[in-house]
């Protein structure tokens, strides 16, 4: 039953998953191409820096980083996914913002002469290979929920039968999808707080 629900949910969300990836990477490119300092993006980078600082000040850096990263990512993806029902705004904002911030960070590093390939391979790729698909999946399903709500409204206004069946089915599938998102984020947080941390410091 769970496997069937998950399979159907993935079939429904697959087109939105690829759209989410396009939005993210387009935003990443836009952020990387930004010229000079951008105050509101600098504030986003400062928030990320504050998380790392809090972890470094703890007695067990790896454990503190694991919990900070995991909780932050779980909350962010849950908001992106379930608030997507409000006209898809939240997942679109989350995907675009994450891409812009990462691209802006890469641009700043490049301007400072940092070896970006080393940063990507050692500091992002080990955990990003799981974390990014989780973010895409949560954002994509949030968009799906918003689309299904709008479809339900349209069907209801035009007198179609069972206008909310699509939204109900999507909400049912969201539980299985978020379980996958949470699992991916859990493993990614373990990798980021151990292997990535080791590679960055070595």
C-alpha beads as a LAMMPS data file, in Angstrom:
LAMMPS data file: protein, C-alpha beads

202 atoms
201 bonds

1 atom types
1 bond types

-500.0 500.0 xlo xhi
-500.0 500.0 ylo yhi
-500.0 500.0 zlo zhi

Masses

1 110.0

Atoms # bond

1 1 1 0.000 0.000 0.000
2 1 1 2.789 2.415 0.959
3 1 1 4.813 1.470 -2.118
4 1 1 1.770 2.025 -4.359
5 1 1 1.069 5.426 -2.776
6 1 1 4.703 6.453 -3.147
7 1 1 4.826 5.296 -6.768
8 1 1 1.711 7.272 -7.645
9 1 1 2.966 10.344 -5.774
10 1 1 6.257 10.230 -7.688
11 1 1 4.421 9.859 -11.002
12 1 1 2.367 12.955 -10.170
13 1 1 5.276 15.074 -8.963
14 1 1 7.958 14.065 -11.483
15 1 1 7.363 16.937 -13.967
16 1 1 7.392 19.434 -11.094
17 1 1 10.611 17.880 -9.748
18 1 1 12.467 18.723 -12.939
19 1 1 10.866 22.174 -13.002
20 1 1 12.081 22.700 -9.424
21 1 1 15.625 21.739 -10.453
22 1 1 15.496 24.222 -13.342
23 1 1 14.277 27.020 -11.035
24 1 1 17.064 26.282 -8.551
25 1 1 19.898 26.158 -11.085
26 1 1 18.613 29.201 -12.974
27 1 1 18.579 31.094 -9.674
28 1 1 22.049 29.766 -8.849
29 1 1 23.342 31.121 -12.155
30 1 1 21.651 34.480 -11.526
31 1 1 23.206 34.670 -8.057
32 1 1 26.650 33.806 -9.388
33 1 1 26.386 36.519 -12.053
34 1 1 25.442 39.214 -9.519
35 1 1 27.896 42.110 -9.433
36 1 1 29.088 43.564 -6.123
37 1 1 27.616 43.102 -2.684
38 1 1 23.872 42.549 -2.282
39 1 1 22.722 43.357 1.236
40 1 1 19.796 40.951 1.585
41 1 1 21.851 38.054 0.192
42 1 1 24.676 38.946 2.562
43 1 1 22.169 38.593 5.414
44 1 1 21.248 35.114 4.205
45 1 1 24.913 34.123 4.142
46 1 1 25.305 35.543 7.644
47 1 1 22.478 33.293 8.855
48 1 1 24.304 30.265 7.465
49 1 1 27.535 31.465 9.066
50 1 1 25.753 31.832 12.406
51 1 1 24.683 28.172 12.290
52 1 1 28.289 27.084 11.710
53 1 1 29.468 29.384 14.496
54 1 1 26.961 27.928 16.975
55 1 1 28.128 24.423 16.097
56 1 1 31.812 25.335 16.474
57 1 1 31.169 26.785 19.936
58 1 1 29.688 23.512 21.228
59 1 1 31.582 20.734 22.994
60 1 1 30.776 18.267 20.215
61 1 1 30.996 20.136 16.904
62 1 1 29.933 17.207 14.725
63 1 1 26.853 16.366 16.808
64 1 1 25.804 20.001 17.147
65 1 1 26.187 20.546 13.414
66 1 1 24.152 17.415 12.695
67 1 1 21.169 18.580 14.773
68 1 1 21.311 22.196 13.596
69 1 1 21.466 21.198 9.936
70 1 1 18.836 18.474 10.211
71 1 1 16.269 20.530 12.146
72 1 1 16.777 23.583 9.923
73 1 1 16.377 21.530 6.736
74 1 1 13.375 19.563 7.988
75 1 1 11.531 22.733 8.975
76 1 1 12.424 24.557 5.746
77 1 1 11.324 21.678 3.493
78 1 1 8.110 21.134 5.475
79 1 1 7.189 24.801 5.051
80 1 1 8.105 24.748 1.357
81 1 1 6.056 21.618 0.791
82 1 1 2.866 22.194 2.754
83 1 1 2.631 25.960 2.323
84 1 1 2.840 25.331 -1.395
85 1 1 -0.890 24.829 -1.213
86 1 1 -1.136 28.648 -1.035
87 1 1 -0.775 29.283 -4.781
88 1 1 2.679 27.608 -4.946
89 1 1 4.357 30.748 -3.575
90 1 1 6.425 29.228 -0.757
91 1 1 8.139 26.417 -2.716
92 1 1 8.928 28.749 -5.607
93 1 1 10.416 31.278 -3.171
94 1 1 12.413 28.592 -1.336
95 1 1 13.872 27.096 -4.512
96 1 1 14.775 30.505 -5.941
97 1 1 16.247 31.778 -2.672
98 1 1 18.397 28.686 -2.110
99 1 1 19.718 28.923 -5.655
100 1 1 20.420 32.648 -5.388
101 1 1 22.249 32.296 -2.074
102 1 1 24.416 29.416 -3.279
103 1 1 25.197 31.159 -6.564
104 1 1 25.967 34.426 -4.772
105 1 1 28.313 32.583 -2.410
106 1 1 30.103 30.970 -5.357
107 1 1 30.429 34.364 -7.019
108 1 1 31.913 35.929 -3.898
109 1 1 34.382 33.055 -3.549
110 1 1 35.400 33.306 -7.197
111 1 1 36.039 37.046 -6.794
112 1 1 38.303 36.246 -3.850
113 1 1 40.278 33.722 -5.915
114 1 1 38.944 30.627 -4.151
115 1 1 39.200 27.299 -5.985
116 1 1 35.490 26.643 -6.561
117 1 1 35.978 23.090 -7.798
118 1 1 37.660 22.174 -4.536
119 1 1 34.828 23.786 -2.559
120 1 1 32.168 21.958 -4.575
121 1 1 33.842 18.548 -4.497
122 1 1 34.884 18.629 -0.850
123 1 1 32.362 20.951 0.776
124 1 1 29.110 20.428 -1.110
125 1 1 29.038 17.302 -3.266
126 1 1 29.294 14.647 -0.485
127 1 1 26.036 15.710 1.182
128 1 1 24.562 17.804 -1.629
129 1 1 24.004 14.740 -3.783
130 1 1 21.224 13.832 -1.328
131 1 1 20.248 17.215 0.099
132 1 1 19.527 18.909 -3.231
133 1 1 17.154 16.176 -4.503
134 1 1 15.351 16.373 -1.142
135 1 1 14.906 20.136 -1.533
136 1 1 13.767 19.701 -5.149
137 1 1 11.301 16.990 -4.141
138 1 1 9.798 19.022 -1.294
139 1 1 9.540 22.130 -3.457
140 1 1 8.076 20.173 -6.361
141 1 1 5.433 18.564 -4.195
142 1 1 4.567 21.951 -2.738
143 1 1 3.988 23.221 -6.264
144 1 1 1.857 20.146 -6.989
145 1 1 -0.316 20.824 -3.940
146 1 1 -0.832 24.417 -5.042
147 1 1 -1.760 23.329 -8.559
148 1 1 -4.194 20.714 -7.237
149 1 1 -5.878 23.326 -5.036
150 1 1 -6.301 25.695 -7.978
151 1 1 -7.639 22.820 -10.074
152 1 1 -10.094 21.971 -7.291
153 1 1 -11.337 25.541 -7.163
154 1 1 -11.763 25.588 -10.935
155 1 1 -13.597 22.263 -10.984
156 1 1 -15.809 23.360 -8.108
157 1 1 -16.762 26.630 -9.814
158 1 1 -17.581 24.824 -13.054
159 1 1 -19.699 22.175 -11.336
160 1 1 -17.422 19.196 -12.074
161 1 1 -17.924 16.037 -10.017
162 1 1 -15.500 15.296 -7.167
163 1 1 -13.655 18.616 -7.553
164 1 1 -11.326 17.998 -4.616
165 1 1 -10.371 14.381 -5.326
166 1 1 -7.050 15.404 -6.903
167 1 1 -6.065 17.507 -3.893
168 1 1 -7.119 14.771 -1.480
169 1 1 -4.982 12.243 -3.364
170 1 1 -2.024 14.639 -3.372
171 1 1 -2.327 15.265 0.372
172 1 1 -2.358 11.516 0.951
173 1 1 0.795 11.104 -1.136
174 1 1 2.499 13.998 0.623
175 1 1 3.040 11.908 3.757
176 1 1 5.031 9.289 1.842
177 1 1 6.940 11.927 -0.096
178 1 1 7.893 13.864 3.026
179 1 1 9.092 10.627 4.632
180 1 1 11.477 10.224 1.687
181 1 1 12.546 13.880 2.000
182 1 1 13.206 13.442 5.734
183 1 1 15.228 10.268 5.140
184 1 1 17.374 11.959 2.485
185 1 1 17.942 14.954 4.769
186 1 1 18.829 12.694 7.686
187 1 1 21.524 10.881 5.714
188 1 1 22.738 14.172 4.204
189 1 1 23.050 15.713 7.686
190 1 1 25.098 12.729 8.868
191 1 1 27.433 13.086 5.885
192 1 1 27.707 16.883 6.221
193 1 1 28.495 16.750 9.928
194 1 1 31.137 14.027 9.505
195 1 1 32.648 13.464 6.053
196 1 1 32.088 16.988 4.684
197 1 1 33.343 18.528 7.931
198 1 1 36.460 16.342 7.781
199 1 1 37.147 17.150 4.112
200 1 1 36.716 20.901 4.639
201 1 1 39.044 20.961 7.627
202 1 1 41.695 18.683 6.116

Bonds

1 1 1 2
2 1 2 3
3 1 3 4
4 1 4 5
5 1 5 6
6 1 6 7
7 1 7 8
8 1 8 9
9 1 9 10
10 1 10 11
11 1 11 12
12 1 12 13
13 1 13 14
14 1 14 15
15 1 15 16
16 1 16 17
17 1 17 18
18 1 18 19
19 1 19 20
20 1 20 21
21 1 21 22
22 1 22 23
23 1 23 24
24 1 24 25
25 1 25 26
26 1 26 27
27 1 27 28
28 1 28 29
29 1 29 30
30 1 30 31
31 1 31 32
32 1 32 33
33 1 33 34
34 1 34 35
35 1 35 36
36 1 36 37
37 1 37 38
38 1 38 39
39 1 39 40
40 1 40 41
41 1 41 42
42 1 42 43
43 1 43 44
44 1 44 45
45 1 45 46
46 1 46 47
47 1 47 48
48 1 48 49
49 1 49 50
50 1 50 51
51 1 51 52
52 1 52 53
53 1 53 54
54 1 54 55
55 1 55 56
56 1 56 57
57 1 57 58
58 1 58 59
59 1 59 60
60 1 60 61
61 1 61 62
62 1 62 63
63 1 63 64
64 1 64 65
65 1 65 66
66 1 66 67
67 1 67 68
68 1 68 69
69 1 69 70
70 1 70 71
71 1 71 72
72 1 72 73
73 1 73 74
74 1 74 75
75 1 75 76
76 1 76 77
77 1 77 78
78 1 78 79
79 1 79 80
80 1 80 81
81 1 81 82
82 1 82 83
83 1 83 84
84 1 84 85
85 1 85 86
86 1 86 87
87 1 87 88
88 1 88 89
89 1 89 90
90 1 90 91
91 1 91 92
92 1 92 93
93 1 93 94
94 1 94 95
95 1 95 96
96 1 96 97
97 1 97 98
98 1 98 99
99 1 99 100
100 1 100 101
101 1 101 102
102 1 102 103
103 1 103 104
104 1 104 105
105 1 105 106
106 1 106 107
107 1 107 108
108 1 108 109
109 1 109 110
110 1 110 111
111 1 111 112
112 1 112 113
113 1 113 114
114 1 114 115
115 1 115 116
116 1 116 117
117 1 117 118
118 1 118 119
119 1 119 120
120 1 120 121
121 1 121 122
122 1 122 123
123 1 123 124
124 1 124 125
125 1 125 126
126 1 126 127
127 1 127 128
128 1 128 129
129 1 129 130
130 1 130 131
131 1 131 132
132 1 132 133
133 1 133 134
134 1 134 135
135 1 135 136
136 1 136 137
137 1 137 138
138 1 138 139
139 1 139 140
140 1 140 141
141 1 141 142
142 1 142 143
143 1 143 144
144 1 144 145
145 1 145 146
146 1 146 147
147 1 147 148
148 1 148 149
149 1 149 150
150 1 150 151
151 1 151 152
152 1 152 153
153 1 153 154
154 1 154 155
155 1 155 156
156 1 156 157
157 1 157 158
158 1 158 159
159 1 159 160
160 1 160 161
161 1 161 162
162 1 162 163
163 1 163 164
164 1 164 165
165 1 165 166
166 1 166 167
167 1 167 168
168 1 168 169
169 1 169 170
170 1 170 171
171 1 171 172
172 1 172 173
173 1 173 174
174 1 174 175
175 1 175 176
176 1 176 177
177 1 177 178
178 1 178 179
179 1 179 180
180 1 180 181
181 1 181 182
182 1 182 183
183 1 183 184
184 1 184 185
185 1 185 186
186 1 186 187
187 1 187 188
188 1 188 189
189 1 189 190
190 1 190 191
191 1 191 192
192 1 192 193
193 1 193 194
194 1 194 195
195 1 195 196
196 1 196 197
197 1 197 198
198 1 198 199
199 1 199 200
200 1 200 201
201 1 201 202
